Every structure is written in C-alpha cells, then in structure tokens.
C-alpha cells in the first residue's frame, strides 16, 4: 500500500466526483520508482470502477499518463506524484474525467483559442511547495486544449536527465525542448508569456480611483478590502497576487490559524478581495508615480492609472549578495529556496550564505540531504536563535565560517565553487562545491518610486496612520520602515493605511 490510511480516506471522497471513465497508461521498468508507481496506479484503480490501468510505451520510464477513454489527453507524470504533487495528481484525475477546472472563464477561452503544438515539461522536486501550482496550471491547459501536452518530471527520479539539461532549481519548465521558465509562474503569466494574455491597452482608459493600491500581498489585499468596505472606488494593481507569501512554505504564526502554507493563504486573500467591488489588475508592474491634480501611476507596459490617493504595498524580495557569479549562475547552482531546490543537490557539497535564522534553518534542512554544508557568516558571530545554533553544531556534515566576506561564486556552465576573504586576517579561501543558497534577508521593492517619497535604506518612511511625507500617498507592509516584517503586521498596516487614506479623502 502506497497511500496512508487518512490520505486514502480523503482520496476516496474525491474519487466519488469522477464524472467519466479514465485510463492510466503506465510505462514501467524493474526499478524501485517503477515499483512504487505501479503500486500507486493499481491502488487508484482498486478505489474506483471508473479508473483502469493498461501497459503502454511512453517517452519516459517510469511514467504514466491520465487519459479519457480512447483519447490521449496529454497529461503525464514521470515519477511518483506524491508529496506536494499528490494534489496535482488528484486534480488531473478529476479534470480529465470531465470535472471543470476552477479557472476564470476568460482564461479558459484564452487557452482554448491557442493554436499550434505546445509540449511542456516541468522538472520538479516532491518537496517543492511552488511546483504544484505550475504543474496544475499546465495540466489544465493540456486538458482544455488538444494541441497542448504536459509532463511532470520528478528531478530525483530522472537525475541524469535533469543534470544533462542543467536543471539545478525547480520548477524548471521547458517548452518544445527549449527552456521556458524557472520558478513559480501562474496560469495567467504562462498565457501572457505565450502571447495569449489579456490585453492591457484599456488600462489607461479606466476612470480615476479614490484609492489605488499598488501591490497584492497581505498588506495590499488588506488595504483594498478596508478601502472597498468604505464604499469608495478601489483598484489594486499587482505584479503577482499574493506577493512573498507565494514563496513561503509553512506559516505557523498567523493568529487563529494554527498552520497553513503560503500559496493557500494567497488564494484565500485573492478570494476575499474578489468578494468586493475592487478592480483587480494582476501581472502589472509599477514603474513610476507622479502627483499632479491626481496621482498618476505609470506601469511598465506604458499604461497610466489615476487616483485621488495611493497606497504602496509592494513588499520586499530576497536580498542578493551582489558578487560576481551570482546572477550568471542563478538556477545553475545559485538558489534561494532550500525546500524547493535542496533535493536536486542530494549527495553534493553546498554553501549557505547567511547566519541568521533563515540561513541556519536552511543549513539544517540541507544537511539531511546533501553531502556537506558550509555556512558563511559576515559577522564575527551567528545571528540565529540559540536553539538553532545548537542543532546546527550537532550535525557532523556542517562547517561554519564566521567573519568572512563572500567574494565570488565561481563556475563555467554551472557553479563549481565559492571564494571568500577572512575579514580578520585578509586571507583568501576557496571551496569547491556544486550549490550556493543565499539567505541574507530582504530588500524593499521601492526603487520605482525614485525620490518621490522619503525613504531610509530603501524603506518608505510612514507615520502611525501609514502616511508618507507626500499628502495622499500612503504605504504599508514590508516596503515600509516597520521594524518587524511579519504577515500579521503587514495586514494590520494595510488596514491602517486604508483608513488613513479614507480619512485623507474626507478632509480633502
């Protein structure tokens, strides 16, 4: 039995929702992954009379495809889709059987309108929390359009293949054999990248807003909801709805919710925002702002949105080390998410740059997967909590280098080492390794504001009402000088900024 009893009970309920018969075509060998895959597919067939299994010859072994009777649907799993990918399998079963995917009708129309042959392949790790969204989006496209196919490939099961394509970060998407995208990407973003996204030319023609929120993370969603509840014309423009939390694995400090995952919380935020009369403009990046009679927010695509007040909630992003080799080898050995990319470095030597909580947590996680971890910390002492440091120092395959400055990440077509300088002695050192995980904190996404508003170290300076030094311009969340960067604090600051903006509108 592959599935645990509680998962099997849940799956039983989902399989009751199958609408039509489906056929699992299985290409298996004698290896362990094939054995596990056969056990999984046979267990699925034993749980529903609508599922049958038959032998087939597919492009990869071990793999299996999910099909309608008499028809190749184009949805294939190479490997055993358990872990985070189990949901992708369940959704594929339901959608191939005829159950409609929960996707906006305009996106369904765009997908069905795509012509030409598109064969997608996504390399994943089963511990990656970002991978399922990409897999599920491409599976939906395959189900809705006969010209599109998609194969999920477990990088651990097809290690040589992944390495031959220099896949060193997941998810990595290939289209018709060529690299298409690295990292998380939504269905809307995939369509936009294929040239089938929604037209943005009408954005400039929109009527002015009372409040325009720039940014769609927790603070932006909170601000938009609080503004809309006041009955004023509200818009929200976001590069990607959900922001940083889309890349957050486990959330255990969001009060009243004992545990959740970032993507789930992001989906809940978007669902809540859509309950109100809020004009949502996703996949749009702000490029500049001017204050005339109204605020004018210019987007990267050239459109200009107008509003009586603006709330900036553009959040923050992973801070780069800023050394030679970092950008050149990004996704080729340089990584930022140990949960997602760690399994790709199994049995290899890696470094973690950063001795704070996130860096030491990353080193501890990686130590259970890789051959050896070297931690490089700029300061004379680690900054992580004592409990984490004790755990780290108890591990036999970890080396800690303190008071060192990273000078260069070296490589040819992928990372092969890291160079550093001992800050006390000036001596240079070099470590041969295959991966570097950067964990040195966050930097606010505020460069686009220029000198429009007062900032300190890039963070927007706000008062207790969320107001900046520019009347009518407010800010909230991780892009501000709030001393603590937490989801719950961001949400509160978003509400504060919206109430401050409403107060400003009443008085002016």
SVG drawing of the C-alpha trace seen along z (x, -y; Angstrom):
<svg xmlns="http://www.w3.org/2000/svg" viewBox="-20 -70 66 76">
<polyline fill="none" stroke="black" stroke-width="0.4" points="0.0,0.0 1.5,-3.3 -1.1,-5.7 -1.5,-6.1 -5.0,-5.4 -6.0,-9.1 -4.9,-10.2 -6.8,-7.2 -9.9,-8.2 -9.7,-11.7 -8.9,-10.4 -12.0,-8.1 -14.2,-11.2 -12.6,-12.9 -12.9,-9.8 -16.6,-9.9 -16.6,-13.1 -15.1,-11.4 -17.6,-12.1 -16.4,-9.7 -14.1,-6.8 -10.3,-7.4 -7.4,-5.2 -3.9,-5.3 -1.4,-4.3 1.7,-3.0 5.3,-2.6 7.2,-0.8 10.5,1.0 12.0,3.1 13.5,0.2 12.1,-0.9 10.4,-4.1 8.6,-1.9 7.5,0.5 6.2,-2.4 4.4,-3.9 2.7,-0.6 1.6,-0.2 0.1,-3.7 -1.8,-3.3 -3.1,0.1 -4.3,-1.3 -6.1,-4.1 -7.8,-1.6 -8.9,0.5 -10.6,-2.5 -12.8,-3.5 -14.5,-1.4 -14.0,-4.4 -10.2,-4.0 -8.5,-1.3 -4.7,-0.7 -3.1,0.5 0.5,1.0 2.0,-1.4 5.2,-2.7 5.7,-6.3 8.6,-8.7 10.0,-8.0 10.1,-5.0 8.8,-5.1 5.9,-7.3 2.1,-7.2 -0.4,-9.3 -4.0,-10.2 -6.4,-9.8 -10.0,-9.8 -11.2,-6.5 -9.9,-6.3 -8.1,-9.6 -4.6,-10.8 -5.2,-13.8 -1.6,-15.0 -1.2,-14.8 1.7,-12.7 3.6,-12.1 7.2,-10.9 7.9,-9.6 5.6,-9.1 3.5,-12.2 3.3,-12.1 4.4,-14.7 3.4,-18.2 2.5,-16.8 -0.3,-14.5 -2.8,-17.3 -1.7,-17.7 -2.5,-14.0 -5.9,-14.2 -6.9,-17.3 -5.7,-15.7 -7.9,-12.7 -10.9,-14.9 -10.3,-17.2 -9.5,-14.5 -12.7,-12.8 -14.7,-15.8 -14.9,-17.9 -14.5,-21.6 -11.3,-23.2 -11.8,-26.2 -10.4,-28.8 -11.9,-32.1 -13.9,-31.8 -11.8,-34.4 -8.7,-32.2 -10.5,-29.1 -11.4,-31.0 -7.7,-32.1 -6.5,-28.5 -9.0,-27.0 -8.0,-29.7 -4.3,-28.7 -3.3,-27.2 -0.1,-25.3 1.7,-22.4 2.9,-23.1 4.7,-20.3 5.6,-21.4 7.8,-19.5 8.3,-20.6 11.1,-19.4 10.0,-19.3 11.0,-18.0 8.3,-16.5 9.3,-18.7 8.8,-21.9 5.7,-23.9 5.9,-26.2 6.0,-23.3 2.4,-22.1 0.9,-25.4 3.0,-25.3 2.2,-21.6 -1.5,-22.2 -1.7,-25.2 0.0,-23.4 -2.2,-20.3 -5.3,-22.4 -4.0,-23.8 -3.5,-20.2 -7.0,-19.1 -8.6,-22.1 -6.6,-22.2 -5.8,-19.1 -2.7,-20.9 -1.0,-21.2 0.7,-18.4 2.4,-18.5 4.7,-16.1 5.7,-16.5 9.2,-15.1 10.5,-14.3 14.1,-15.5 15.1,-13.0 13.8,-10.0 15.3,-11.4 18.5,-12.7 20.8,-12.2 18.2,-13.8 17.8,-16.8 21.5,-17.2 22.0,-16.9 19.7,-19.9 21.4,-21.8 18.3,-21.8 19.5,-23.0 16.4,-24.7 12.7,-23.8 10.2,-24.2 12.0,-24.4 9.7,-24.5 10.7,-23.5 8.5,-24.2 9.1,-22.1 12.6,-21.2 13.7,-24.7 13.9,-26.3 10.7,-28.4 10.7,-29.5 12.4,-28.9 10.5,-29.4 6.9,-29.9 4.6,-31.1 0.8,-31.4 -1.6,-30.3 -2.1,-34.0 1.6,-34.5 2.1,-31.5 -0.5,-32.7 1.0,-36.2 4.4,-34.7 3.0,-32.8 1.4,-36.0 -2.1,-34.9 -2.5,-37.1 -5.3,-39.7 -4.8,-43.0 -3.6,-45.8 -4.2,-48.7 -7.5,-49.5 -5.9,-50.2 -5.2,-53.9 -8.8,-54.4 -10.0,-53.5 -11.8,-56.2 -9.7,-57.6 -9.9,-55.7 -10.5,-57.1 -7.8,-54.7 -5.3,-52.8 -3.4,-50.0 0.0,-49.1 0.9,-45.6 -1.1,-42.4 0.5,-40.8 -1.1,-40.6 -0.8,-44.4 -2.2,-45.2 -5.1,-42.8 -6.0,-44.1 -5.8,-47.8 -8.0,-47.1 -10.7,-45.3 -10.7,-48.1 -11.0,-50.8 -13.7,-49.0 -15.7,-48.5 -15.9,-52.3 -17.8,-52.3 -15.2,-54.2 -13.8,-53.4 -10.9,-51.0 -8.4,-49.5 -5.5,-47.1 -2.6,-46.6 -0.1,-43.8 2.9,-42.2 1.7,-38.8 -1.2,-38.5 -0.1,-37.1 3.5,-38.5 6.2,-37.0 3.9,-34.5 3.6,-32.6 7.2,-31.5 6.6,-30.7 6.3,-27.1 4.9,-26.8 3.1,-29.6 2.5,-28.8 2.3,-32.3 -0.8,-33.7 -3.0,-34.0 -6.2,-31.8 -4.8,-29.6 -2.5,-27.0 -0.8,-26.1 -1.1,-26.8 1.0,-27.2 1.8,-30.4 0.0,-29.6 -3.1,-28.6 -3.2,-31.9 -2.5,-33.8 -5.5,-32.0 -7.7,-32.9 -6.6,-36.6 -7.5,-36.8 -10.8,-35.1 -11.6,-37.6 -10.6,-40.6 -12.9,-39.3 -15.9,-39.4 -15.8,-43.2 -16.2,-45.7 -12.4,-46.0 -10.9,-46.5 -8.0,-43.9 -5.2,-44.4 -2.8,-41.4 0.5,-40.9 1.1,-44.6 4.4,-46.1 4.5,-49.8 7.3,-51.8 6.8,-55.3 4.5,-57.7 3.7,-61.4 1.5,-63.7 -0.5,-66.3 -4.1,-67.1 -4.4,-63.3 -1.7,-60.7 -0.6,-59.1 0.9,-55.6 2.8,-54.5 3.0,-50.8 5.9,-49.1 3.6,-48.5 3.2,-52.3 -0.4,-52.5 -1.1,-55.2 -3.6,-54.8 -5.0,-57.8 -6.2,-58.0 -7.0,-60.6 -4.9,-58.6 -2.4,-55.8 -1.3,-53.0 2.1,-51.5 2.4,-47.9 5.0,-46.5 6.7,-44.3 10.2,-43.0 12.3,-40.4 15.3,-38.1 18.4,-40.2 21.2,-39.4 24.8,-39.0 25.9,-41.2 29.1,-39.3 30.4,-38.1 28.8,-34.8 25.5,-35.3 23.4,-36.4 25.3,-34.3 24.7,-31.1 21.2,-31.8 19.2,-28.5 22.5,-26.9 23.7,-26.2 22.8,-29.5 19.4,-29.1 17.3,-30.9 14.8,-28.2 16.3,-25.2 12.9,-23.5 12.3,-23.6 15.8,-23.1 17.6,-21.1 16.7,-17.6 18.5,-18.5 21.8,-18.7 21.5,-15.3 25.0,-13.9 26.7,-17.2 28.6,-19.9 26.8,-23.2 27.2,-26.5 24.7,-28.7 25.4,-32.4 23.9,-34.0 23.9,-33.1 20.5,-34.4 17.5,-32.2 16.7,-31.6 20.3,-30.8 20.7,-28.3 17.3,-26.7 18.4,-26.2 21.7,-24.7 20.0,-22.3 17.5,-21.2 20.1,-20.8 22.4,-18.8 19.9,-16.0 20.1,-15.8 23.5,-16.9 27.0,-15.6 28.3,-18.7 27.2,-22.2 29.4,-25.2 27.8,-28.2 29.4,-31.6 28.6,-34.5 29.8,-38.0 29.7,-39.0 32.0,-37.5 29.1,-35.5 26.0,-33.8 22.7,-35.8 20.4,-32.8 18.5,-31.8 20.5,-29.7 18.2,-26.6 19.0,-26.7 22.8,-27.1 22.9,-24.2 21.1,-22.0 23.5,-23.2 26.7,-22.5 25.4,-19.0 25.5,-18.0 28.5,-16.1 28.5,-17.4 28.4,-21.2 31.3,-23.7 30.7,-27.2 32.9,-30.0 32.4,-33.3 33.7,-36.8 34.1,-36.0 33.1,-38.0 31.9,-36.2 34.0,-37.5 32.8,-35.4 30.7,-32.4 32.7,-30.5 31.7,-28.2 31.8,-27.5 28.3,-26.5 27.2,-25.9 28.5,-26.6 31.8,-24.8 32.9,-26.8 32.8,-29.9 35.6,-32.3 35.8,-34.3 38.1,-36.5 38.7,-36.2 37.9,-39.7 40.3,-39.4 43.4,-38.2 42.7,-39.2 43.4,-35.6 41.5,-34.4 39.9,-30.9 38.1,-28.9 35.7,-25.9 34.8,-23.5 31.1,-22.8 28.1,-22.5 25.5,-24.8 25.1,-28.1 22.0,-29.0 21.6,-32.7 19.8,-33.5 20.7,-37.1 17.3,-38.8 15.1,-41.0 15.3,-44.3 12.2,-46.5 10.7,-46.8 10.7,-50.6 13.3,-51.6 10.5,-52.5 9.5,-55.4 12.7,-57.3 12.9,-60.5 9.1,-60.9 8.8,-59.9 11.1,-59.9 12.9,-56.5 15.5,-55.2 17.7,-52.3 15.1,-51.9 12.2,-51.6 9.3,-54.1 9.0,-56.3 5.4,-56.3 3.7,-57.7 1.2,-56.0 -1.6,-56.4 0.5,-54.9 1.0,-58.3 4.2,-59.3 5.7,-62.8 3.6,-63.2 -0.1,-64.1 -2.4,-61.4 0.4,-58.9 0.3,-56.0 2.4,-52.9 2.1,-49.5 3.9,-46.3 7.4,-45.1 8.2,-48.1 8.0,-50.5 10.2,-51.2 8.0,-49.0 10.6,-47.3 9.0,-43.8 8.4,-42.0 5.5,-39.7 2.3,-38.7 0.0,-39.7 1.8,-43.1 1.6,-43.7 -2.2,-43.1 -2.7,-45.4 -0.6,-48.2 -2.6,-47.7 -5.8,-48.3 -4.3,-51.3 -3.2,-52.8 -6.6,-52.3 -8.3,-54.0 -5.7,-56.8 -6.4,-57.3 -10.2,-57.4 -9.7,-60.0 -7.5,-62.0 -10.2,-61.8 -12.9,-63.0 -10.8,-66.0 -9.8,-67.0"/>
</svg>
